[in-house]
């Protein structure tokens, strides 16, 4: 896979599967913008990617917050001038991010369930809404939703 000259955004890109995707895209030649809710992870991985010889920034945003997503996308465009690839990897179970309990599914509150749906289904749509106009402008774009 040759991604030289491409610019990729990875949501939830600071750890786990997202970290692996970010690193693999960089190894293939892409510059990377990492969006994560954790600043230390996002910026730490961006530094690691820069050491591989690629442009990279780590940005903090809650993918369920449209305003925050719009703000980080503006920073990405200001830095890279384009977005070629969007990997929506953000997701998970909200209650585990909040308090890391081992609660069973039947103990999940309605609010936690709604927040989990928002994170896993609505957040990728919000990210697409913010990024797709730039892909249309450049007449190129690839989107992966995990």
DRENVEXVEX-736800 format. One record per residue (C-alpha): y, z, x. Coordinates in steps of 0.5 Angstrom, whole numbers, padded with zeros to 4 digits, always signed. Each point is the difference from the previous one (the first is absolute). Layout:
# DRENVEXVEX-736800
YZX;...
This chain:
# DRENVEXVEX-736800
+0000+0000+0000;+0007-0002+0003;+0006+0003-0003;+0005-0001+0006;+0007-0001-0004;-0002+0004-0006;+0003+0006-0003;-0005+0005-0004;+0002+0006-0004;-0006+0005-0001;+0001+0005-0005;-0004+0007+0001;+0000-0003+0007;+0001+0006+0004;-0007+0003+0000;-0008-0002-0002;-0001-0007-0003;+0007-0002+0000;+0001+0002+0008;-0006-0004+0001;+0003-0006-0003;+0007+0001+0003;-0004+0000+0007;-0004-0006-0002;+0006-0004-0002;+0004+0002+0006;-0006-0002+0005;+0000-0007-0004;+0007-0001+0002;+0004+0003-0006;+0006+0004+0000;-0001+0006-0004;+0004+0004-0005;-0004+0007-0002;+0002+0003-0006;-0003+0007-0001;+0002+0006-0004;-0001+0004+0007;+0006-0001+0005;-0004+0002+0006;-0006-0004-0001;+0004-0006-0002;+0005+0000+0006;-0006+0002+0005;-0004-0006-0002;+0006-0004+0001;+0001+0002+0007;-0007-0001+0001;+0000-0007-0002;+0007-0001+0004;-0004+0002+0006;-0005-0006-0002;+0006-0005+0001;+0002-0001-0007;+0006+0002-0004;-0001+0006-0005;+0003+0005-0004;-0002+0006-0004;+0003+0001-0007;+0000+0006-0004;-0001-0002-0008;-0004+0003-0006;-0003-0007-0003;+0001+0003-0007;+0008+0000+0001;+0003-0007-0001;+0006+0002+0003;-0003+0003+0006;-0004-0007+0001;+0006-0004-0001;+0004+0004+0005;-0006-0001+0005;-0001-0007-0001;+0008-0001+0001;-0002+0003+0007;-0006-0004+0001;+0004-0007-0001;+0006+0003+0004;-0005+0001+0006;-0004-0006-0001;+0003-0005-0005;-0006-0002-0003;-0007+0003-0003;-0006-0004+0000;-0005+0004-0001;-0001+0006-0005;-0006+0005+0000;+0001+0005-0005;-0005+0005+0002;+0004+0006-0003;-0005+0004-0004;-0004+0006-0001;+0000+0006-0005;+0006+0004-0001;-0002+0007+0000;-0003-0001+0007;+0006-0002+0003;+0004+0006-0004;-0005+0006+0002;-0006-0003+0003;-0005+0004-0005;-0007-0002-0001;+0001+0000-0008;-0005-0003-0004;+0002-0006-0004;+0000+0004-0007;+0005+0005+0003;+0005-0006+0001;+0006+0001-0004;+0003-0006-0004;+0006+0000+0004;-0004+0000+0006;-0004-0006-0003;+0006-0004-0002;+0003+0001+0007;-0006-0002+0003;+0000-0007-0004;+0007-0001+0002;-0001+0001+0007;-0006-0005+0000;+0002-0005-0006;+0007+0000+0000;+0002+0001+0007;-0003-0006+0002;+0004-0004-0005;+0007+0003+0002;-0002-0002+0007;-0001-0007-0002;+0006+0000-0005;+0004+0002+0006;-0003-0005+0005;-0002-0006-0003;+0007-0003-0001;+0001+0000+0008;-0007-0004+0000;+0002-0005-0005;+0007-0001+0004;-0004-0001+0006;-0005-0004-0004;-0006+0004+0003;-0004+0006-0001;-0006+0003-0001;-0002+0007-0004;-0006+0004+0001;-0001+0006-0005;-0005+0005+0002;
